[in-house]
């Protein structure tokens, strides 16, 4: 070793301490001293030794208690402890082992035996140090790899969400006025889900699933999808089929967010009072994710320009949602929506359509 091994001698007798120093210094050890257990614990805290030679019979704190405290401490338990004692009783040795002693030396101390015991225990200590360092390095490497994987997974999630947005826009691409609709309504949905206490994991799944709500529109003819006026009854029946088409497009996937996307596509037009479509589900029969996406989708439709309408003002849009509480929308979802109003408006501002500010100003003036 480049550095001298440190040996802490703990004994209340000055004669014994000096004898140990005389034995150990010529052997190349750095020797430090403590007169009792309390002082020994202090010395160990300051700078842990490589081996402790610990007397049993001492004032203030005896060797048994000192050894017990050292072995209970995660930082000091691997330091070898040699109990140095004149006690011959088996019970005393058993007690010393129970509190964690690694070896014994009997008084009067034999120099050759002392040298052999220290040499052996220092080998054990060196091995334990190596294993602890190796474990720490291994834990550090695992933590680094875990962090790298976490960052890679975050990137993958970002890319996945971007892919979903790009592909789902294909279903709405012909409708040039929808713009950032899918980005807004998916984030509205996630914000409402979090407020309802569904947790960050579920909110993230909804963030991924909500953009797929209208994927079935890809199967709706342009003459109906882009009609600037009100649809006639036959056209409306065809338009309602986009929920079924969306469900069929997404069915059968093993991916969690695609399964949830299927539910969203099928249920985001169901209404709390049972007057929605395609199945006329009512109340809690409607999956919670469908109830959440419904309000996000409608709010965005109200406040943005569509082929059949100009954007409504916030005041008018909020009024429509409040009036629809308990018939179109789940009352709990409505309450959650208004509870995160500031977040909703921040999302709306961040993902606004090009030219939306001007249109929205005009809508406010017309109200």
Secondary structure, 3 states (H helix, E strand, C coil): CCCCCEEEEECCCHHHHHHHHHHHHCCCCEEEEECCHHHHHHHHHHCCCCEEEEECCCCCCCHHHHHHHHHHCCCCCCCEEEEEECCCCHHHHHHHHHCCCCEEEECCCCHHHHHHHHHHHHHHHHHHHHHHHHHHHHHHHHHHHHHHHHHHHHHHHHHHHHHHHHHHHHHHCCCCCCCCHHHHHHHHHHHHHHHCCCHHHHHHHHHHHHCCCCHHHHHCCHHHHCCCCCCCHHHHHHHHCHHHHHHHHHCCCCCHHHHHHHHHHHHCCCCCCCCCCCCCCCHHHCCHHHHHHHHHHHHHHHHCCECCECCCCHHHHHHHHHHCECCCECHHHHHHHHHCHHHHHHHHHHCCCCCHHHHHHHHHHHC
